[in-house]
Each structure stands twice: as C-alpha cells, then as structure tokens.
Amino acid sequence: MKINNYPLWTAVITPMLDDGNVDYPTLKILLEEQNKAKNGILILGSTGESLNINEDERKKIMEFTTNLSLDVPIMAGVGGINLKETLDWVEYLETLKVDCYLMVTPLYAKPGVKGQYEWFKTLMDSVTKPVMLYNIPGRTGISLPIETIKMLENHPNLWAIKEASGSPKDFSEFVKSNTNIRVYSGDDAMLPTYAPLGAKGLVSVSSNIWPSATHEYVEQTLNGTLKDQTLWAECANTLFTASNPIPVKRIMFETGVIKSAKLRLPLIDSDLEDVSPLVDADQKINNWYQQQTNRENEVTI
C-alpha cells in the first residue's frame, strides 16, 4: 500500500459511551466512513485521546482497528515521555498490520536538539515502517528543531513531518530541509497557506465530521482550484474553540454521528459553552460539499 497516495489522514476520535467505555460499534462505523472517503486513518493520536486511555484499552483499539477489512492505510500514534514504555508500545505495534507511525516530540521535558535526536533515532531504529514526526509545541511545550531533522535526514524510516505550530516560516524550513521528507499540515485551516510552500497533504480533525467534504477540500487545495478558503478556515477553526477533541466530539454528538460527547478527564465537554458556531459550520460545509457534488454531476451528464 503506497502511503504517499493519501494526501488526507484523519486523526480519528475515540468514541465513548456515557460511562466512559470505548464505543466499539460506533468506532467501526467511523472507520468505515473514513475508508469509504478514501482517507488514511490515524488511530490513537492526540485527537483520539491516546494519553487518557490505558495500555490495555489502547491495545484493544489497535487490534479492533487493524482487524477490520479496511482498504486505506493505518497510522498509529506514538507519544509519551518514558522511553522504555514508548519502546514497549512500538514493539507491540510492530506485531500488527500498521502501515506507518506518528511520533510526537517528547512531552513536558522540553528536550533540546540532541535530546530529541536521540529520542527519535532510538524509536525509529526500533521499527520497520515509515515514521511521520509531529511538531506541535502548543501541546508538548517544545518545538521540533530543524537541526534535529537535519541530523535525522538520512534515517531510512524518516518519511514525513506533521507541522502544527501554525508558523508558515517553520513549515517552509521543514520543506526545504530535505526534499525526500514529505511535510503535511497539522492544521486544517492552514492548508491553503502551506500548499504553495510544498505541503503534501493534511492530517485532519475536520474529516472526523466531514470525511468526504474534507477530502474534496484537500484535493482542491493541492491542485489550486479551491475558491472557498475563507469558508473552510472559519468552519475548521470552530473545531478548536476548546481543547481538541472537545468541539469535534460535541458536533458529532449533536448531529447524531456518535452516541455521546463523553471524553476522558481532564477533558470535559462542558468546557465548550456555545455549540451554535459548530452547528452553523456543519451546515455550511455540508452545503459547500453538496454544491461540489452537483457541479461534478453536471459535468458528467
């Protein structure tokens, strides 16, 4: 399976019941919807609340996902601060039908250039599949240094970078650092800004609620035909009016896609007080996608 053929990867939520247990029947539906939309699947990323889920649950989620008959590639999230525990996790993932990994910068400790180099090198040395490194200083407290990327540039497992700092300058520097490394936007609204800088695609939160519409948005953005940048930016940004994935779970609940907006503490859906911008955004994106579908039908008639 050629992972480079998938410009859109959905950072899938972990649906839960009101009692906090994972809702596996709904998870199956969500994964099948992503498969139908031909979106790559990222399971147990930060949007999937991976750090709030215990190891046994994570393993069950991974096994459940990889045992489904999906035609799209599966990326597994790898994050933490304890190297031994993280190595144990990737050793387990190596036994599953996983196509690639998302490895985030170490949490809380704020390691420097050499610390991050040794961390990522140790993890990438222990796996046999492509790795996307994840720069999200707003969550981890430290940026992924360009110097670290240059030190890792010849590692055979370094495949891509997910850039979610919100900085076009940083994005451009990652792109220029090595022509063999693919750089993806980690921010839905920023893709039109990053596409001219060399973005290869998007790792998305929006595609949880709008799987086919976001796929169309990514395709149009990358081929330069998107005419609704403002609409998409406004609507995508409503999904970050509270800590991710609170808003996306809330709108998926409001629209009946999932049975509960339940999250694991310290995340809680009551931190989002006003759902109306989400409802409005959902209507706008659905209308936009219907217009695109109507145009395509007119062309084929």
C-alpha positions as CSV (number, residue, x, y, z in Angstrom):
1,M,0.0,0.0,0.0
2,K,1.5,3.3,-1.1
3,I,1.0,5.7,1.8
4,N,2.2,8.6,-0.3
5,N,-1.1,8.2,-2.3
6,Y,-3.1,9.5,0.7
7,P,-2.9,13.3,1.0
8,L,-5.5,13.3,3.8
9,W,-5.2,11.4,7.0
10,T,-7.9,11.6,9.6
11,A,-6.9,11.8,13.2
12,V,-9.8,9.6,14.4
13,I,-11.6,10.3,17.6
14,T,-12.2,7.6,20.2
15,P,-15.9,7.5,20.6
16,M,-17.1,6.7,24.1
17,L,-20.3,5.8,25.9
18,D,-21.7,7.9,28.7
19,D,-20.0,5.6,31.2
20,G,-16.6,6.3,29.7
21,N,-16.1,3.0,28.0
22,V,-15.0,2.9,24.3
23,D,-17.9,2.6,21.9
24,Y,-16.6,0.0,19.5
25,P,-19.7,-0.4,17.3
26,T,-19.6,3.4,16.7
27,L,-15.8,3.3,16.1
28,K,-16.4,0.6,13.5
29,I,-18.8,2.9,11.7
30,L,-16.4,5.9,11.9
31,L,-13.5,3.9,10.5
32,E,-15.7,2.5,7.7
33,E,-16.7,6.1,6.8
34,Q,-13.1,7.1,6.5
35,N,-12.4,4.1,4.4
36,K,-15.3,5.0,2.1
37,A,-14.0,8.5,1.7
38,K,-10.5,7.1,0.9
39,N,-8.8,8.9,3.8
40,G,-5.8,7.5,5.6
41,I,-6.5,6.7,9.2
42,L,-4.5,7.9,12.2
43,I,-5.6,6.0,15.2
44,L,-4.7,7.0,18.8
45,G,-3.3,10.4,18.1
46,S,-4.0,13.3,20.4
47,T,-7.4,13.7,18.8
48,G,-8.0,10.1,19.8
49,E,-7.2,10.9,23.5
50,S,-4.4,8.4,23.5
51,L,-2.7,9.7,26.6
52,N,-6.0,9.4,28.6
53,I,-6.5,5.8,27.6
54,N,-4.8,3.0,29.4
55,E,-2.5,0.5,27.7
56,D,-4.9,-2.4,27.7
57,E,-7.6,-0.2,26.0
58,R,-5.0,1.2,23.5
59,K,-4.1,-2.4,22.5
60,K,-7.8,-3.4,22.2
61,I,-8.4,-0.3,20.0
62,M,-5.5,-1.1,17.8
63,E,-6.4,-4.7,17.4
64,F,-10.0,-3.8,16.7
65,T,-8.9,-1.3,14.0
66,T,-6.4,-3.5,12.3
67,N,-8.7,-6.5,12.2
68,L,-11.3,-4.6,10.1
69,S,-11.3,-5.1,6.4
70,L,-10.1,-1.5,5.5
71,D,-8.6,-0.6,2.2
72,V,-6.8,2.5,3.4
73,P,-3.5,2.7,5.4
74,I,-3.4,2.9,9.2
75,M,-1.0,5.1,11.1
76,A,-0.5,4.5,14.8
77,G,0.1,7.3,17.3
78,V,3.3,7.1,19.4
79,G,3.7,9.6,22.2
80,G,4.9,9.9,25.7
81,I,7.9,10.8,27.9
82,N,9.1,7.4,29.2
83,L,11.4,5.8,26.7
84,K,11.1,2.3,27.9
85,E,7.3,2.4,27.9
86,T,7.3,4.0,24.4
87,L,9.7,1.4,23.1
88,D,7.4,-1.3,24.5
89,W,4.5,0.3,22.7
90,V,6.2,0.4,19.3
91,E,7.4,-3.2,19.8
92,Y,3.8,-4.2,20.2
93,L,2.7,-2.1,17.2
94,E,5.2,-3.9,15.1
95,T,3.2,-7.1,15.5
96,L,0.1,-5.5,14.0
97,K,-1.0,-4.6,10.4
98,V,0.1,-1.0,10.8
99,D,1.5,0.9,7.8
100,C,3.3,3.8,9.5
101,Y,3.7,5.7,12.7
102,L,3.2,9.3,14.0
103,M,5.8,10.1,16.6
104,V,5.3,13.3,18.6
105,T,8.0,15.4,20.3
106,P,8.5,14.2,23.9
107,L,6.0,15.7,26.3
108,Y,6.7,18.1,29.2
109,A,10.5,17.6,29.5
110,K,11.4,20.1,26.7
111,P,14.4,18.3,25.3
112,G,16.9,20.2,23.1
113,V,18.3,19.4,19.7
114,K,20.4,16.4,20.7
115,G,17.8,15.1,23.2
116,Q,15.1,15.0,20.5
117,Y,17.6,13.5,18.0
118,E,18.5,10.6,20.4
119,W,14.8,10.1,21.3
120,F,13.6,9.9,17.7
121,K,16.6,7.9,16.5
122,T,16.1,5.3,19.2
123,L,12.4,4.9,18.4
124,M,13.0,4.9,14.6
125,D,15.8,2.3,15.0
126,S,13.3,0.0,16.7
127,V,10.7,0.0,13.9
128,T,10.5,-1.3,10.3
129,K,7.9,1.1,8.9
130,P,7.8,4.7,7.8
131,V,7.6,7.4,10.5
132,M,5.9,10.8,10.5
133,L,7.4,13.2,13.1
134,Y,4.9,15.5,14.8
135,N,5.7,19.1,15.7
136,I,3.0,20.6,18.0
137,P,4.7,22.9,20.5
138,G,1.3,24.1,21.8
139,R,0.7,20.6,23.3
140,T,4.2,19.3,24.1
141,G,5.8,22.6,25.2
142,I,8.8,22.4,22.8
143,S,9.3,22.7,19.1
144,L,10.9,20.1,16.8
145,P,14.2,21.8,15.9
146,I,15.2,22.0,12.2
147,E,18.7,21.0,13.4
148,T,17.2,17.7,14.7
149,I,15.6,17.0,11.3
150,K,18.9,17.6,9.6
151,M,20.6,15.1,11.9
152,L,18.0,12.5,11.2
153,E,17.6,13.2,7.4
154,N,19.4,10.0,6.3
155,H,17.4,7.7,8.6
156,P,15.7,5.1,6.4
157,N,12.5,5.3,8.4
158,L,12.0,9.1,8.4
159,W,9.1,9.6,5.9
160,A,7.3,12.8,6.8
161,I,6.6,15.6,9.2
162,K,3.3,16.8,10.6
163,E,3.7,20.5,11.2
164,A,1.2,22.0,13.6
165,S,3.0,25.0,15.1
166,G,0.9,27.5,13.0
167,S,4.1,29.0,11.6
168,P,4.5,29.3,7.7
169,K,8.2,30.1,8.3
170,D,8.7,26.8,10.2
171,F,6.7,24.9,7.6
172,S,8.8,26.3,4.8
173,E,12.0,25.4,6.7
174,F,10.9,21.8,7.1
175,V,10.1,21.6,3.4
176,K,13.5,23.0,2.5
177,S,15.4,20.8,5.0
178,N,15.2,17.6,2.8
179,T,13.4,17.1,-0.5
180,N,12.8,13.4,0.5
181,I,10.8,14.3,3.6
182,R,7.1,14.9,3.0
183,V,5.6,17.7,5.1
184,Y,1.9,17.7,6.0
185,S,-0.2,20.4,7.6
186,G,-1.4,19.5,11.0
187,D,-3.9,22.4,11.0
188,D,-7.0,22.2,8.7
189,A,-7.3,25.9,8.2
190,M,-3.7,26.4,7.3
191,L,-3.5,24.0,4.3
192,P,-4.2,26.8,1.7
193,T,-1.3,28.7,3.2
194,Y,1.0,25.7,3.3
195,A,0.1,24.2,-0.2
196,P,2.2,26.8,-2.1
197,L,5.1,26.1,0.3
198,G,5.2,22.5,-0.7
199,A,2.6,20.7,1.6
200,K,1.9,17.2,0.6
201,G,-1.4,17.0,2.4
202,L,-3.2,17.3,5.7
203,V,-3.6,15.4,9.0
204,S,-7.1,16.4,9.8
205,V,-9.5,16.9,12.7
206,S,-12.3,18.2,10.4
207,S,-12.5,15.0,8.4
208,N,-14.0,13.3,11.5
209,I,-17.2,15.1,11.0
210,W,-16.8,15.9,7.3
211,P,-14.9,12.9,5.8
212,S,-15.8,13.3,2.1
213,A,-16.0,17.1,2.2
214,T,-12.6,17.4,3.7
215,H,-11.2,15.0,1.2
216,E,-12.6,17.3,-1.6
217,Y,-11.2,20.4,0.2
218,V,-7.7,18.8,0.3
219,E,-7.8,17.8,-3.3
220,Q,-8.9,21.3,-4.4
221,T,-6.4,23.0,-2.2
222,L,-3.5,20.9,-3.5
223,N,-4.4,21.3,-7.2
224,G,-5.0,25.0,-6.8
225,T,-8.8,25.1,-7.6
226,L,-10.2,25.9,-4.1
227,K,-12.3,29.0,-4.2
228,D,-13.7,28.9,-0.6
229,Q,-10.6,29.4,1.6
230,T,-12.3,31.8,4.0
231,L,-15.3,29.5,4.4
232,W,-13.1,26.5,5.2
233,A,-10.9,28.5,7.6
234,E,-13.8,29.8,9.5
235,C,-15.6,26.4,9.8
236,A,-12.4,24.4,10.6
237,N,-11.4,26.9,13.3
238,T,-14.7,26.3,15.1
239,L,-13.3,22.8,15.9
240,F,-10.6,24.5,18.1
241,T,-12.8,26.8,20.2
242,A,-12.0,24.5,23.1
243,S,-9.2,21.9,23.5
244,N,-9.3,19.3,20.8
245,P,-11.2,16.9,20.5
246,I,-13.9,18.6,22.7
247,P,-15.6,20.6,19.8
248,V,-15.4,17.8,17.2
249,K,-16.9,15.3,19.6
250,R,-19.6,17.7,20.5
251,I,-20.7,18.4,16.9
252,M,-20.5,14.7,16.1
253,F,-22.9,14.1,19.0
254,E,-25.2,17.0,18.1
255,T,-25.5,15.6,14.6
256,G,-26.0,12.0,15.7
257,V,-22.8,10.7,14.4
258,I,-21.7,9.4,17.8
259,K,-23.9,8.4,20.8
260,S,-22.1,10.6,23.4
261,A,-19.8,13.6,23.6
262,K,-18.0,11.9,26.5
263,L,-14.3,12.5,26.9
264,R,-11.7,11.3,29.5
265,L,-10.7,13.8,32.2
266,P,-9.1,16.2,32.3
267,L,-11.0,16.9,29.1
268,I,-14.8,17.5,29.5
269,D,-17.4,18.6,27.0
270,S,-18.8,21.3,29.4
271,D,-15.7,23.4,28.7
272,L,-17.4,24.2,25.4
273,E,-20.3,26.5,26.3
274,D,-21.7,27.5,23.0
275,V,-22.3,24.9,20.3
276,S,-24.0,27.2,17.8
277,P,-20.9,28.1,15.8
278,L,-20.3,24.4,15.3
279,V,-23.8,23.7,14.1
280,D,-23.5,26.7,11.8
281,A,-20.2,25.4,10.4
282,D,-21.6,21.9,9.9
283,Q,-24.4,23.3,7.8
284,K,-22.1,25.5,5.7
285,I,-19.6,22.7,5.0
286,N,-22.4,20.3,4.1
287,N,-23.9,22.9,1.7
288,W,-20.5,23.5,0.2
289,Y,-19.9,19.8,-0.4
290,Q,-23.4,19.4,-2.0
291,Q,-22.5,22.3,-4.4
292,Q,-19.3,20.5,-5.4
293,T,-21.2,17.2,-5.9
294,N,-23.8,19.0,-8.0
295,R,-21.1,20.6,-10.2
296,E,-19.4,17.2,-10.8
297,N,-22.8,15.6,-11.7
298,E,-23.4,18.4,-14.2
299,V,-20.1,17.8,-15.8
300,T,-20.6,14.1,-16.2
301,I,-24.2,14.4,-17.6
